[in-house]
Amino acid sequence: MGDVSEVLMSVLSTIRVPKPGDRVHKDECALSFSSPESEGGLYVCMNSFLGFGSQYVDRHHARSGQRAYLHITRTRKAKKEEDNSGSGHPPKKKPTRLAIGIEGGFDVEQENYEEDVKVVIFPDRQEVTSEDLTSMLDVVKERVSLSMTGIMVADSVSHTLQVQQWDGEVRQESRHAVELKQLDNGIKIPPSGWRCEMCGLQENIWMNLTDGKVLCGRRYFDGTGGNNHALLHFQETGHPLAVKLGTITPDGADVYSYEEDDMVLDSKLPEHLSHFGIDMMTMEKTERTMTELEIAVNQRVGEWEVIQESGTTLRPLFGPGLTGMKNLGNSCYLNSVMQVLFTVPDFQSKYVCNIDKIIDEAPSDPSQDFKTQVAKLGYGLLSGEYSKLAQDASDENGASEPKDYQIGIAPQMFKALVGRGHPEFSTNRQQDAQEFLLHFINMVERNCRSGPNPSEAFRFLLEDRIVCQQSQKAKYTQRVDYIIQLPVPMDQAINTGEEDELQEVERRRENGDSSVSPVRAQIPFATCMAALTEPELLTDFWSSAAQAKTTATKTTRFASFPDHLVIQIKKFTFGLDWVPKKLDVSIDVPDTLDLSALRAAGQQPGEELLPEVAPPPLMTPDVEVKAPVLDDSTVSQLCDMGFPMEACRKAVYYTGNTGIDAAMNWVMGHMDDPDFSAPLILPGCSSGGGTTPTESISEEHLATIVSMGFSRDQATKALRATSNTLDRAVDWIFSHLDDLESMDVSEGGRSAAESESVRDPPPGPCVRDGPGKYELIAFISHMGTSTMCGHYVCHIKKDQQWVIFNDQKVCASEKPPKDLGYLYFYRRVAE
């Protein structure tokens, strides 16, 4: 023990005790998905607190020189049969609150483990246990013990990100409660036997607290619930508050505010109920509260029953490319997108085929490196190392029961990295899979300034042809996109003619028969494509040929066809009341697709182009020329959509203050202009709202951008284009990489913008092109009423077999619901 004590003494200065704010990675290897439960356990560096699996710890030791690691291994304890009478332990309580990490809420997932912890000194792997420390010098014992204890009691990074304390039951007092006006209409509500006054439904019944109307609640995504009569009543009358009958007890009840769109508190609820003859103190609960319903849904999330193929027995699959992903709390959108992306050869070759090189070149903290974490995820999905059947803990006789899902991988480190700083993807809330796909592609673009860029597989050019109806002259613009958004023309449903059948279904639902399947509109795919490609009429179009506002038509075609085409069905929309809703439709999406007829033809023979002339400036009646007054509200609306301020000001100016639609058309037509974000110089002004070449640039901002690997000229151009605002400059510089990489580095601090006349224009975006024929290889489906709730799964075609990926469950698909998808992924067919 003397030798080990001496070794510990020699490395004592490198052993740290975790402080508040230190990231402790004790659940997941930084370079693989090894964990303390994996074979070989996890080694946590006692200096950097990074975790490494047994296959990577030697590498970290050799590169960093660190020698002291805390070795953590966990094995599940044997299960004991629950016997309340004999064990003295109560059965596991069901959650009673829609909350995480607080009394009565969902338990933080804490498996019953036996844990073994010891210090290992490299390179000889000398082991030191807590008992060994008792016989060592006090200075050694104290420092090492404090470090060991600090690491073990610290919340791991993944734990902190995944299960922050959350309470979904915190409700606010409604602003309508105190001053609620109730009608003296003589209505008295009986203590039981309620029915919807419109359809006779007996479940999910709500009473409006203004007029006493008893009506059914909202219809759920699966067709159950109600027929929306209480909501429709609010939309007709504006009476804001309703109470759910059947939830009233002396302690309270479920009260919903339609105007505030949330569950609320009503401090005057006894008085409001008494107005309609309801004695709150004598009422008993006969229906589940909304919280109980939500808890039931949350307990079922991830279960096979919610999947479209729940009526069949699905065969689990295992092996390379068939690895499940754990749901980290509403992370099914991320799981589905990443499963599909790593079927694309570009992503496989960029990240998985080069994983050894990527790991060798990884920085000292690989948990914060984008390329490393994407490669780690891709390898985890494709290697098959984690595609193994999960085993339940052994019982006291040593027998273990296999579960119906995989061990899979938990992409905690990856999710934390790609969501960092994002107001939505950094949370545990459900998100839109399409928005995450674009967010991830944007991150790939930023991190692939050199070398192959896998997002090019999805990148394509669209050509907009705008024809002035007065002069018949045309204008052509091209724009980059990654996804085709397909509209859903609900008025084109082909089953609207089946009046008798549809009316019978509706009649049975109105009579309270919740077993009837919801009516689903059937929309032909060809109709959706026609809605996308048919000419769009533009009103209030300012024609540079006519020098006046007129009408125009805009037609969109493909200027290039990508290797992989993504189609989004625009199911999510807003109702007339601006409440988000999802269109319940079935679309006959084809297995093969030929878009050759939609290729752009460019300028037609004999066709004249609209002259590039700006609209007349907006002059004041004064003799002296003054700066035109721009419509600030339109500028603000465009800025709220994420466009640069100067581009928004240009859009309003060049469309003559004619409104948001015209300004938006200008923005969409000029997004690829080299000076899109450059300052607008107005008549009568010496400079625009941005920074002119003669104005000073913040040296601090310059230094920050230069430290990111850009030249001083590039940083200067970005700051000048964004009014010297650092955050906007960083976003601008990443969105103009092609432009910046072709900049000539000039002397004297002059930016490329000042010397554009002496160099060729920058090259356009790099896009691939080929035949427009495709085959369907994957689709992502969503279940729920909006993108903010529900569940995502994906189906992927592997070796001519459809496979369903439902988080950790990977099975052969029997009936892939191709007509109910949200995002469809097509691959070009080789001719």
C-alpha positions in Angstrom: 0.0 0.0 0.0 3.0 2.2 0.5 3.7 2.3 -3.3 0.1 3.2 -4.1 0.1 5.9 -1.5 3.3 7.4 -3.1 1.7 7.3 -6.5 -1.4 9.0 -5.3 0.8 11.6 -3.6 2.5 12.3 -6.9 -0.8 12.9 -8.8 -2.5 14.7 -5.9 -2.1 18.1 -7.5 -4.1 17.0 -10.5 -7.1 15.7 -8.5 -9.9 18.2 -8.2 -13.0 18.4 -6.2 -16.1 19.4 -8.3 -17.3 22.9 -7.8 -20.7 24.4 -8.6 -20.8 24.9 -12.3 -18.4 22.0 -13.2 -19.8 19.6 -15.8 -19.5 16.1 -14.4 -19.9 13.4 -17.1 -20.4 10.3 -15.0 -23.2 8.6 -17.0 -21.9 8.6 -20.6 -18.5 8.3 -22.3 -17.5 11.4 -24.3 -16.6 9.3 -27.3 -19.0 6.4 -27.2 -22.2 5.3 -25.5 -20.5 3.3 -22.8 -21.9 3.9 -19.3 -21.3 2.6 -15.8 -23.6 -0.3 -16.7 -21.5 -1.2 -19.8 -18.9 -4.0 -19.7 -15.8 -2.4 -18.2 -17.7 0.4 -16.6 -16.9 4.1 -16.9 -13.7 6.0 -16.0 -14.3 9.6 -14.9 -11.2 11.8 -15.1 -10.7 13.3 -11.6 -9.4 16.5 -13.2 -11.7 17.3 -16.1 -14.6 15.1 -15.0 -15.0 13.7 -18.5 -16.1 10.1 -18.7 -14.5 7.5 -20.9 -15.4 3.8 -21.6 -12.8 1.1 -21.2 -11.8 1.3 -24.9 -11.0 5.1 -24.7 -9.6 5.7 -21.3 -6.0 4.7 -22.2 -6.2 7.1 -25.2 -7.3 10.0 -22.9 -4.5 9.2 -20.4 -1.9 9.2 -23.2 -3.1 12.5 -24.7 -3.9 14.5 -21.6 -1.3 13.1 -19.2 -4.0 12.7 -16.5 -3.5 9.6 -14.4 -6.2 9.5 -11.7 -9.7 8.2 -12.8 -12.7 7.3 -10.8 -13.9 3.9 -12.0 -17.7 3.4 -11.7 -19.4 0.2 -12.4 -23.1 -0.6 -11.9 -25.1 -3.8 -11.9 -28.8 -4.2 -11.4 -29.8 -5.6 -8.1 -31.9 -8.8 -8.1 -35.6 -8.1 -8.2 -37.7 -9.1 -5.3 -41.4 -9.9 -5.5 -43.4 -7.0 -4.1 -45.2 -8.2 -1.0 -46.6 -5.3 1.1 -47.3 -7.5 4.1 -43.9 -9.2 4.3 -41.4 -6.6 3.0 -42.6 -3.7 5.0 -42.1 -1.5 1.9 -45.2 0.0 0.2 -45.7 -0.7 -3.5 -44.3 1.9 -5.9 -46.7 4.8 -6.0 -48.4 5.9 -9.1 -47.8 9.6 -10.0 -50.6 11.9 -8.8 -49.1 15.1 -10.1 -48.1 16.1 -13.6 -44.6 16.9 -12.4 -41.0 15.6 -12.4 -38.7 15.5 -9.4 -41.2 16.6 -6.8 -43.4 14.8 -4.3 -46.3 13.0 -6.1 -44.8 13.5 -9.5 -43.1 11.2 -12.0 -40.1 9.5 -10.4 -36.7 10.4 -11.8 -35.7 7.1 -13.5 -33.5 5.5 -10.8 -32.8 1.9 -11.4 -32.0 -0.3 -8.4 -28.2 -0.7 -8.9 -25.3 -2.0 -6.9 -22.5 0.4 -7.5 -18.8 -0.2 -7.2 -16.5 2.8 -7.1 -12.7 3.0 -6.9 -9.8 5.2 -8.0 -7.6 3.8 -10.8 -4.1 5.2 -11.4 -2.8 4.9 -15.0 -0.8 3.6 -16.8 -0.4 0.6 -14.4 -4.1 0.6 -13.4 -3.4 0.6 -9.7 -6.7 0.4 -7.8 -7.5 2.3 -4.6 -10.8 1.8 -2.7 -12.3 3.9 0.0 -11.1 1.4 2.5 -7.5 1.7 1.2 -7.6 5.4 1.8 -8.1 5.0 5.6 -4.5 3.9 6.0 -3.0 6.7 3.9 -1.7 10.2 4.9 -4.4 12.6 5.9 -3.6 15.0 3.1 -4.0 12.2 0.5 -7.1 10.7 2.2 -8.9 14.1 2.5 -8.3 15.3 -1.1 -9.1 11.9 -2.8 -12.1 11.2 -0.6 -13.5 14.7 -1.2 -13.0 14.3 -5.0 -14.7 10.8 -5.0 -17.6 12.0 -2.9 -18.0 15.2 -5.0 -18.1 13.3 -8.3 -20.6 10.8 -6.9 -23.0 13.3 -5.4 -22.8 15.8 -8.2 -25.7 15.7 -10.7 -24.3 14.4 -14.0 -24.7 16.7 -17.0 -27.2 14.3 -18.6 -29.3 14.1 -15.4 -29.4 17.8 -15.0 -30.5 18.3 -18.6 -33.0 15.5 -18.7 -34.9 15.8 -15.5 -34.8 19.3 -14.2 -37.6 19.7 -11.6 -40.7 20.5 -13.4 -44.3 21.0 -12.3 -47.0 20.9 -15.0 -49.8 21.6 -12.5 -48.8 25.2 -11.5 -51.8 27.2 -12.6 -52.3 30.9 -12.5 -55.4 32.8 -11.4 -57.5 33.7 -14.4 -57.8 37.4 -15.1 -61.5 36.8 -15.7 -62.2 35.2 -12.4 -62.7 38.1 -10.1 -64.9 40.2 -12.4 -66.7 37.4 -14.2 -70.2 38.4 -15.2 -72.8 35.6 -14.8 -76.2 35.8 -16.5 -79.3 35.6 -14.4 -81.1 33.2 -16.7 -82.6 30.9 -14.1 -80.5 27.9 -15.1 -79.9 25.4 -12.3 -77.5 22.4 -12.9 -78.4 19.0 -11.4 -75.6 17.3 -9.3 -75.3 14.4 -11.8 -76.6 13.0 -15.2 -75.1 15.7 -17.4 -75.3 15.5 -21.1 -74.0 17.8 -23.8 -76.9 20.1 -24.9 -75.8 19.8 -28.5 -74.9 16.1 -29.1 -76.0 14.2 -25.9 -72.5 13.1 -25.1 -72.1 12.0 -21.4 -68.4 12.2 -20.9 -65.9 15.1 -20.9 -68.7 17.6 -20.1 -68.0 21.3 -19.3 -70.3 24.0 -17.9 -69.7 27.6 -19.0 -69.5 29.8 -15.9 -71.1 32.8 -17.6 -74.4 31.3 -18.9 -74.5 27.8 -17.5 -74.4 26.0 -20.9 -73.5 22.3 -20.5 -71.4 21.2 -23.5 -68.8 18.6 -24.5 -65.1 19.2 -24.6 -62.4 19.1 -27.3 -62.0 16.2 -29.7 -58.6 14.4 -29.1 -56.3 13.5 -31.9 -57.5 9.8 -31.9 -61.1 10.9 -32.4 -62.2 10.4 -28.7 -62.9 13.1 -26.1 -65.7 15.3 -27.3 -67.1 17.2 -30.3 -65.7 20.7 -29.5 -69.1 22.1 -28.6 -67.9 23.9 -25.5 -65.1 25.5 -27.6 -67.5 26.5 -30.4 -69.8 28.1 -27.8 -66.9 30.3 -26.6 -66.1 31.3 -30.1 -69.7 32.3 -30.6 -70.2 34.1 -27.3 -66.8 35.0 -25.9 -67.7 33.6 -22.5 -64.2 32.7 -21.3 -64.4 30.3 -18.3 -65.7 26.7 -18.1 -65.6 24.1 -15.4 -65.4 20.4 -16.0 -68.4 18.7 -14.4 -67.4 15.5 -12.6 -64.2 17.0 -11.3 -65.9 19.3 -8.7 -65.0 18.5 -5.1 -64.8 20.6 -1.9 -61.1 21.1 -2.8 -61.6 22.6 -6.2 -62.2 21.6 -9.9 -60.8 21.8 -13.4 -61.4 25.3 -14.7 -60.3 26.2 -18.3 -60.0 29.7 -19.8 -60.6 29.6 -23.5 -59.4 33.2 -23.9 -56.2 32.5 -22.0 -55.9 29.0 -23.6 -54.9 27.3 -20.4 -56.0 25.5 -17.2 -56.5 28.3 -14.6 -57.5 28.9 -11.0 -60.8 30.6 -10.1 -60.7 32.1 -6.6 -64.4 32.6 -6.7 -65.3 29.2 -7.9 -67.7 28.3 -5.0 -69.6 31.6 -5.7 -69.7 31.0 -9.5 -70.9 27.4 -9.0 -73.5 28.4 -6.5 -75.0 30.8 -9.1 -76.2 27.8 -11.0 -77.3 25.8 -8.0 -74.1 23.7 -7.5 -73.0 23.3 -3.9 -69.3 22.7 -4.2 -69.0 21.2 -0.6 -71.3 18.3 -1.4 -69.9 17.3 -4.8 -67.9 14.2 -5.4 -65.5 13.5 -8.3 -66.9 11.2 -11.0 -64.4 11.9 -13.9 -60.7 12.0 -14.2 -59.3 15.5 -14.0 -57.3 16.9 -17.0 -54.1 16.4 -14.9 -55.0 12.7 -14.4 -55.7 12.4 -18.1 -52.3 14.0 -19.0 -50.5 11.7 -16.5 -52.1 8.7 -18.1 -50.9 9.9 -21.5 -47.4 10.5 -20.2 -47.3 7.1 -18.7 -48.1 5.6 -22.0 -45.6 7.6 -24.1 -43.3 5.1 -25.8 -45.7 2.1 -25.5 -46.5 0.1 -28.5 -50.2 0.7 -28.3 -50.0 4.3 -29.5 -48.3 3.3 -32.7 -50.3 2.9 -35.9 -49.3 -0.7 -36.2 -50.6 -1.7 -32.7 -53.0 -4.2 -34.1 -50.3 -6.6 -35.3 -47.5 -8.4 -33.5 -44.3 -6.9 -34.8 -41.0 -8.8 -35.0 -38.1 -7.1 -33.2 -35.0 -6.6 -35.3 -31.4 -6.3 -34.2 -28.0 -5.6 -35.9 -26.1 -2.9 -37.7 -28.3 0.0 -38.7 -31.1 -1.3 -36.4 -30.3 0.4 -33.1 -33.0 2.1 -31.1 -32.7 5.4 -29.3 -33.9 6.1 -25.7 -36.5 8.8 -25.3 -35.0 11.5 -23.1 -38.3 13.2 -22.4 -40.1 14.3 -25.6 -37.0 13.7 -27.7 -38.8 11.4 -30.2 -38.6 14.2 -32.8 -34.8 14.1 -32.6 -34.6 10.3 -32.6 -36.7 10.0 -35.7 -34.8 12.7 -37.7 -31.3 11.3 -36.8 -32.4 7.7 -37.6 -33.3 8.8 -41.1 -30.3 11.1 -41.7 -27.9 8.3 -41.0 -29.4 6.2 -43.8 -28.0 8.9 -46.2 -24.6 7.9 -47.6 -23.2 11.4 -47.3 -23.7 11.5 -43.5 -22.3 7.9 -43.2 -19.1 8.7 -45.1 -18.6 12.1 -43.4 -19.0 11.0 -39.8 -19.1 7.2 -39.4 -16.5 6.0 -41.9 -14.1 8.6 -40.5 -14.8 8.1 -36.9 -11.2 6.9 -36.0 -9.8 10.1 -37.6 -12.4 12.3 -36.0 -11.7 10.9 -32.5 -8.0 11.2 -33.0 -8.4 14.9 -33.9 -11.0 15.6 -31.2 -10.3 18.5 -28.8 -9.5 18.1 -25.1 -13.3 18.3 -24.3 -15.0 16.2 -27.0 -18.3 16.5 -25.3 -18.5 20.1 -26.7 -17.3 19.2 -30.3 -20.0 19.0 -32.9 -18.1 16.7 -35.3 -17.2 14.3 -32.5 -20.7 14.0 -31.1 -22.3 13.5 -34.5 -19.8 10.8 -35.4 -20.4 9.2 -32.0 -24.1 9.2 -32.6 -23.8 7.9 -36.2 -21.5 5.0 -35.1 -23.8 4.1 -32.3 -26.7 3.8 -34.7 -24.9 1.9 -37.5 -22.4 -0.3 -35.7 -24.9 -2.6 -34.1 -22.9 -2.6 -30.8 -25.9 -1.3 -28.9 -28.6 -3.2 -30.9 -29.2 -5.8 -28.2 -32.3 -6.9 -26.3 -32.7 -5.2 -23.0 -32.8 -7.6 -20.0 -34.8 -7.1 -16.9 -33.0 -7.4 -13.6 -32.5 -10.9 -12.4 -34.7 -12.2 -9.7 -33.4 -13.8 -6.5 -33.1 -17.1 -8.4 -30.9 -15.6 -11.1 -33.6 -15.7 -13.8 -34.0 -12.6 -16.0 -36.9 -11.6 -18.2 -36.1 -10.1 -21.7 -37.9 -6.8 -22.4 -39.6 -6.0 -25.7 -37.2 -3.2 -26.5 -33.4 -2.7 -27.1 -30.7 -1.4 -24.8 -30.3 1.2 -27.5 -28.4 4.5 -27.1 -29.3 7.6 -25.1 -28.2 10.7 -27.1 -27.9 12.9 -24.0 -24.6 14.6 -24.9 -25.6 15.1 -28.5 -29.0 16.6 -27.6 -27.4 19.0 -25.1 -24.9 20.1 -27.7 -27.2 20.7 -30.7 -29.8 22.4 -28.5 -27.4 24.6 -26.6 -28.5 28.2 -26.8 -31.7 27.4 -28.7 -34.9 28.6 -27.0 -36.8 25.4 -27.9 -34.3 22.6 -28.6 -32.5 23.2 -25.3 -35.7 22.2 -23.5 -37.6 18.9 -22.8 -40.7 20.1 -24.6 -41.9 18.4 -27.8 -40.8 20.1 -31.0 -41.5 20.1 -34.7 -39.4 17.5 -36.5 -39.2 19.6 -39.6 -37.8 22.6 -37.6 -35.2 20.4 -36.0 -34.2 18.9 -39.3 -33.5 22.4 -40.7 -31.8 23.4 -37.4 -29.4 20.4 -37.6 -28.7 21.0 -41.3 -27.8 24.6 -40.5 -25.4 23.3 -37.8 -23.8 20.9 -40.3 -23.4 23.8 -42.8 -21.6 25.9 -40.1 -19.3 23.1 -39.2 -18.4 22.0 -42.7 -16.6 25.1 -44.0 -13.9 22.8 -45.4 -14.2 19.2 -46.6 -17.3 17.3 -47.7 -20.6 18.8 -46.6 -23.3 16.1 -46.3 -26.1 18.6 -46.2 -25.5 19.1 -49.9 -27.4 15.8 -50.4 -30.6 17.8 -49.6 -29.7 21.2 -51.1 -31.4 22.3 -54.3 -32.3 25.4 -56.2 -35.9 26.7 -56.9 -36.6 29.1 -59.6 -39.4 31.7 -59.2 -40.7 33.1 -62.5 -42.8 36.3 -62.0 -44.7 37.7 -64.9 -46.2 41.2 -64.8 -49.7 40.9 -66.1 -49.7 44.4 -67.5 -46.4 44.3 -69.5 -46.1 40.5 -69.8 -42.4 41.0 -68.9 -40.8 38.5 -66.6 -38.4 38.3 -63.7 -36.4 35.2 -62.7 -34.9 34.6 -59.2 -33.3 31.5 -57.7 -33.2 30.5 -54.1 -31.7 27.7 -52.1 -33.9 25.3 -50.2 -33.7 21.9 -48.4 -37.4 20.9 -48.1 -40.4 21.0 -50.3 -43.5 22.1 -48.3 -46.5 20.5 -49.9 -49.9 22.3 -49.2 -53.0 20.3 -48.4 -56.0 21.5 -50.3 -58.8 20.3 -48.0 -61.5 21.2 -50.5 -60.0 18.6 -52.9 -60.8 15.6 -50.7 -62.1 12.7 -52.8 -64.3 11.2 -50.2 -66.6 14.2 -49.7 -69.0 12.6 -52.1 -69.7 9.7 -49.8 -72.4 11.7 -48.1 -74.4 8.8 -46.6 -71.4 7.1 -45.0 -69.9 10.3 -43.7 -73.2 11.6 -42.3 -73.8 8.2 -40.5 -70.4 8.4 -38.9 -71.0 12.0 -37.8 -74.5 11.1 -36.5 -73.1 8.3 -34.4 -70.4 10.5 -33.0 -72.9 13.2 -32.1 -74.9 10.6 -30.2 -71.9 9.9 -28.0 -70.6 6.8 -29.8 -66.8 7.3 -29.1 -66.0 3.9 -30.8 -66.5 5.4 -34.2 -63.3 6.2 -36.1 -62.9 9.8 -37.0 -63.6 10.9 -40.5 -60.3 11.4 -42.3 -60.2 13.4 -45.5 -58.5 11.6 -48.4 -56.4 14.0 -50.5 -54.7 12.8 -53.7 -51.0 13.4 -53.8 -51.3 14.8 -57.3 -53.7 17.4 -56.0 -51.1 18.5 -53.4 -48.4 18.8 -56.1 -50.7 20.8 -58.4 -51.4 23.2 -55.5 -47.6 23.7 -55.1 -46.8 24.2 -58.8 -49.8 26.1 -60.1 -49.3 29.8 -60.8 -49.8 32.1 -57.8 -51.5 35.4 -58.2 -49.6 38.4 -56.7 -51.7 41.5 -56.0 -50.2 44.9 -55.4 -47.1 43.9 -57.4 -44.9 46.9 -58.3 -43.9 46.5 -61.9 -40.7 48.1 -62.9 -41.8 48.1 -66.5 -45.2 49.8 -65.9 -43.8 51.9 -63.0 -46.9 51.2 -61.1 -48.6 48.6 -58.9 -50.4 45.8 -60.8 -50.9 42.1 -60.7 -48.4 39.3 -61.5 -48.2 35.6 -61.5 -45.5 33.6 -59.8 -44.6 30.1 -60.9 -42.1 27.9 -59.0 -40.0 25.2 -60.6 -36.9 23.2 -59.8 -33.6 24.7 -61.1 -31.8 21.6 -59.7 -32.8 18.2 -58.3 -31.1 17.0 -55.1 -29.7 13.5 -54.5 -32.3 13.2 -51.6 -35.6 15.1 -51.7 -37.5 15.9 -48.5 -41.2 16.6 -48.7 -43.1 18.1 -45.8 -46.9 17.7 -45.7 -48.2 21.0 -44.3 -50.6 19.4 -41.8 -50.1 22.0 -39.1 -51.9 25.2 -39.6 -54.0 27.8 -37.8 -57.7 28.0 -37.5 -59.7 31.2 -38.0 -59.3 31.9 -34.3 -55.5 31.5 -34.7 -55.5 28.3 -32.6 -52.9 25.8 -33.9 -54.5 22.7 -35.3 -53.5 19.6 -37.3 -55.2 18.5 -40.4 -56.4 14.9 -40.1 -55.8 13.7 -43.7 -54.8 10.6 -45.7 -52.6 11.3 -48.7 -51.7 8.5 -51.2 -48.0 9.3 -51.2 -46.3 7.3 -54.0 -43.4 4.9 -53.7 -41.8 6.4 -56.8 -41.8 10.0 -58.0 -41.0 11.6 -61.3 -40.6 15.4 -61.1 -38.9 15.8 -64.5 -41.7 17.9 -65.8 -41.2 20.4 -63.1 -37.7 21.4 -64.1 -37.2 25.1 -64.6 -36.7 26.2 -68.2 -35.3 29.7 -67.6 -35.9 32.7 -69.8 -38.1 31.8 -72.7 -37.3 32.7 -76.4 -38.5 36.2 -77.2 -39.4 36.8 -73.6 -38.5 40.3 -72.2 -37.2 40.7 -68.6 -38.5 43.3 -66.2 -35.9 46.1 -65.9 -34.0 46.3 -62.6 -35.4 49.7 -61.6 -36.3 50.7 -58.0 -39.7 52.1 -57.3 -40.0 55.9 -56.9 -38.9 57.2 -53.5 -41.7 58.2 -51.1 -41.4 62.0 -51.1 -42.8 64.5 -48.7 -44.7 67.5 -50.1 -41.8 69.7 -49.2 -39.6 71.2 -51.9 -36.5 69.9 -50.1 -35.9 66.1 -50.7 -36.2 64.3 -47.4 -35.8 60.7 -46.4 -39.0 58.7 -47.1 -40.9 57.5 -44.1 -40.9 53.7 -43.9 -43.8 51.7 -42.3 -42.2 50.6 -39.0 -44.9 48.0 -38.4 -44.1 46.2 -41.6 -40.4 46.4 -40.9 -41.0 45.0 -37.5 -43.1 42.1 -38.8 -40.4 41.1 -41.2 -37.7 41.4 -38.5 -39.8 39.1 -36.2 -39.6 36.5 -38.9 -35.8 36.5 -38.6 -34.7 38.6 -41.5 -31.9 41.2 -41.1 -33.1 44.7 -40.3 -31.5 46.4 -43.3 -33.0 43.8 -45.6 -36.5 44.5 -44.1 -36.0 48.2 -44.5 -35.1 47.7 -48.2 -38.1 45.4 -48.7 -40.5 48.1 -47.4 -38.8 50.9 -49.4 -38.6 49.1 -52.7 -42.2 48.0 -52.5 -43.4 51.5 -51.8 -44.9 50.9 -48.3 -47.6 48.7 -49.9 -47.9 46.2 -47.1 -46.4 43.0 -45.6 -47.3 40.7 -48.6 -45.4 42.8 -51.1 -42.5 43.3 -48.8 -42.3 39.5 -48.1 -42.3 38.8 -51.9 -39.4 41.2 -52.3 -37.5 39.5 -49.4 -38.0 36.0 -50.9 -36.9 37.2 -54.3 -33.7 39.0 -53.1 -32.5 36.7 -50.3 -29.5 35.6 -52.4 -28.4 39.1 -53.4 -24.8 39.8 -52.3 -26.0 43.1 -50.7 -29.2 41.6 -49.2 -28.1 42.7 -45.7 -26.1 45.8 -46.7 -27.3 49.2 -45.3 -30.1 51.0 -47.2 -29.1 54.5 -48.3 -32.3 56.6 -48.4 -32.7 59.8 -50.5 -31.8 62.8 -48.4 -29.6 60.8 -46.0 -25.9 60.6 -45.9 -26.0 57.0 -44.8 -28.4 54.1 -44.0 -29.1 52.6 -40.7 -26.0 50.4 -40.8 -22.4 51.2 -40.3 -20.7 53.0 -43.2 -17.1 52.5 -44.2 -16.1 55.7 -42.5 -17.6 54.8 -39.1 -15.7 52.9 -36.5 -16.1 49.2 -35.9 -16.0 47.8 -32.4 -12.5 46.3 -31.9 -13.9 44.0 -29.3 -16.5 42.6 -31.7 -13.8 42.3 -34.4 -11.6 40.3 -32.0 -14.5 38.0 -31.1 -15.3 37.1 -34.7 -11.6 36.8 -35.7 -11.1 34.3 -32.8 -13.7 32.1 -34.5 -11.3 31.6 -37.4 -12.4 34.4 -39.8 -10.2 37.1 -41.2 -10.3 40.7 -40.1 -11.8 41.8 -43.5 -14.5 39.1 -43.2 -15.4 40.2 -39.7 -15.5 43.8 -40.8 -17.9 43.1 -43.6 -20.2 41.1 -41.3 -20.3 43.9 -38.7 -20.9 46.6 -41.3 -23.7 44.6 -42.8 -25.4 44.3 -39.4 -25.1 47.7 -37.8 -22.1 46.7 -35.7 -24.2 44.2 -33.7 -22.2 41.1 -32.7 -24.9 38.5 -32.5 -26.4 39.5 -35.9 -22.9 39.6 -37.4 -22.1 36.1 -36.3 -25.4 34.8 -37.8 -24.7 36.9 -41.0 -21.2 35.5 -41.4 -22.3 31.9 -41.1 -25.1 32.5 -43.7 -22.7 34.0 -46.2 -19.8 31.5 -46.1 -19.7 31.0 -49.8 -19.5 34.8 -50.3 -16.8 35.2 -47.6 -14.6 32.4 -48.8 -14.2 34.1 -52.2 -13.3 37.5 -50.6 -10.1 39.1 -51.7 -8.1 40.0 -48.6 -7.4 43.7 -49.2 -5.0 46.0 -47.5 -5.7 49.0 -45.4 -8.7 47.4 -43.7 -10.9 47.8 -46.8 -13.7 45.2 -47.0 -14.5 43.1 -50.0 -17.7 45.2 -50.4 -15.6 48.2 -51.3 -13.6 46.3 -53.9 -16.4 44.3 -55.5 -16.0 46.2 -58.8 -12.5 44.8 -59.3 -13.2 41.1 -58.8 -15.6 38.5 -60.2 -18.9 38.0 -58.3 -18.8 35.2 -55.8 -19.8 31.7 -57.0 -23.4 30.5 -56.3 -24.2 27.9 -53.7 -22.9 24.4 -54.4 -25.8 22.2 -55.5 -25.9 18.8 -57.1 -28.2 18.0 -60.0 -29.5 15.0 -61.8 -32.6 13.3 -63.0 -35.8 14.1 -61.1 -36.8 10.5 -60.5 -37.0 9.3 -56.9 -38.0 6.4 -54.7 -39.4 6.6 -51.2 -36.9 5.4 -48.5 -38.2 6.8 -45.3 -41.0 8.8 -43.7 -41.6 10.4 -40.2 -45.1 10.3 -38.7 -46.6 12.4 -36.0 -49.4 11.5 -33.6 -51.0 14.3 -31.7 -53.0 17.5 -32.1 -50.0 19.8 -32.7 -46.2 19.8 -33.0 -46.0 20.8 -29.4 -47.4 17.5 -28.2 -47.8 13.9 -29.2 -45.3 11.4 -30.5 -43.0 10.8 -33.5 -41.9 7.6 -35.1 -40.1 6.9 -38.3 -40.3 4.1 -40.9 -37.2 3.4 -43.0 -36.8 1.0 -45.9 -33.8 -1.3 -45.4 -33.0 -4.1 -47.8 -36.5 -3.8 -49.4 -38.1 -4.3 -45.9 -39.9 -1.4 -44.1 -38.6 -1.0 -40.5 -40.4 1.0 -37.8 -38.2 2.9 -35.3 -40.2 3.9 -32.2 -37.5 5.1 -29.9 -36.0 2.0 -28.4 -38.3 -0.4 -30.3 -37.1 -1.5 -33.7 -39.3 -3.9 -35.6 -40.2 -5.2 -39.0 -43.1 -3.1 -40.2 -46.2 -5.0 -41.4 -48.4 -2.2 -42.5 -46.3 1.0 -42.9 -48.8 3.9 -42.8 -47.4 5.8 -45.7 -50.6 7.8 -46.2 -50.3 9.4 -42.7 -46.7 10.7 -42.7 -45.5 14.2 -42.0 -42.0 14.2 -43.6 -41.1 12.0 -46.6 -37.6 11.2 -47.7 -36.9 10.3 -51.3 -33.7 9.1 -52.9 -32.7 9.7 -56.6 -33.2 6.6 -58.7 -30.0 5.8 -60.7 -30.8 5.6 -64.4 
